[in-house]
Every structure is written in structure tokens, then in C-alpha cells.
């Protein structure tokens, strides 16, 4: 059976949508999967998503990139408390906390910072409390999975990252020095039509349909999960739609 490479865009705690798009694409164990990151938050099934991905990781061909949502959580796990707002409010991390069986409303903000209710007390979420809360919330295997995610991955004709690349930099130079661009994006990259030698496939920027350009493809969707079959050049989504990369590029170039 021929091995395909299937690339999955942002999941954001939507386990059932992930299963749906894999079914639509006809996923089988002979296929290799590349995930573009942002597995957690927003949706209410973050725990189910991670448990499923950890199972998929037993096949060492599958690749799991880091998104900005995972990166912020890892910074909190290291005790960097300045990221509570980014993860909870901007990143909608309360849905993630709920999926792990805790009450997200136990965490609240005052002008003195973030606090957590413990028994009958309200305790500041300092470094120690932050690390303690998150380590109690997430199973050890889930934390290890997040820490082992990678920034980039390449195939012969494709370069994968969560949010694109640092515009103007050669692909072989994209790495830790460009981490901010790989995780959080670069507005210049969105308008960049340069041929980098490989098609760049990324997520992060959510649109109603996949963005398909000659040099890049964005797989982040509003309200759905997208999957690119690189062998066929077809994008499927969890709503049941499909998009031919070749046909869309042909129509644009006319």
C-alpha cells in the first residue's frame, strides 16, 4: 500500500473534528502524519486530542510541530507567570483546563495579578503555584509530549512550520533564531511571493477556506480542521469540503 503524507492544520481542542477529517481523507496506518501545532485551547476536547496524538506518536514516522499555544503553556510550566493572560484569555485556555476536569473559574485576575482559589483561600499564582497547578492538571505523559514537539520539518518539496517563516531568510537558516516567526508569524511573510525552493505549509492564520499560493499553503480554518494530502495535492476539511491545489493555482494564474 502506498504511503501518503497527510498534513493537519490547527486542531484547538476539537477532537471529533480531527477524527472526522482523517476519516474523510481516508487515513490508514500506512500514512504518515504531520501536525502543524496548536493542539490545545478554544475547543473543549484538549485532553482527548493530546491522548490521541500521544497514541499516534508511537508510530515514529508521525511528526508533531509546536504551535504558539503549546509554547506559551510550556513557558508557564517553567514558571514564567507573565504568560497567564496570553494563555488564559487571549489563548482561551480555560476551555483546556475544563477538559482536564478542573474548574477554570478558580483562576481570576485582580490589579495585583492572577490568583487561584484553594480550599477557602485565594492564593497568588506565583512561580511555585503556577508550576504546581499545571503539573497537577496535566498528566506527565502530556507534558512530555508537548516538550518533545519540534519547530520545523521538511520533505523534498515541502517545508512545515506552525506560522510560516521569517520572510527573506533561507529555509536552512530557519530555526531557533527565527523561533518567534515560526510560532507567532510574520506579516511580511503573508505578502511574500518569493520561491524558497519548497512550498511552505503552515497554520496559525485562520481563514474560511485554505489559502493557496504558489509558494505557500495555510491550513488554519475558522470552525473546521484542514488536512493536506501532499501526494494528491488535495485539501480536505472536517466540514466535508475538498480543494484541489492545482486547480486553484491554475485559476489564479489565468
Protein Blocks (a to p, Z undefined) as FASTA:
>chain_A
ZZdddddddfklpaklmmmmmmmnopafkbccddebjjbghiaclmmmmmmmmmmmmpmk
bccdddfklmmmmmmmnopaklmmmmmmmnopmmmmmmnopafklpccdfkbccddehjb
ccdddfklmmmmmmmmpcfklmmmmmmpcfbdcdfkbccdfklpaehiafklgcfklmmm
mmnopfklmmpcbdehiacddehiacfbdcddfkbccfbdehiacdddfknopacdfkop
acdfklmmmmmmZZ
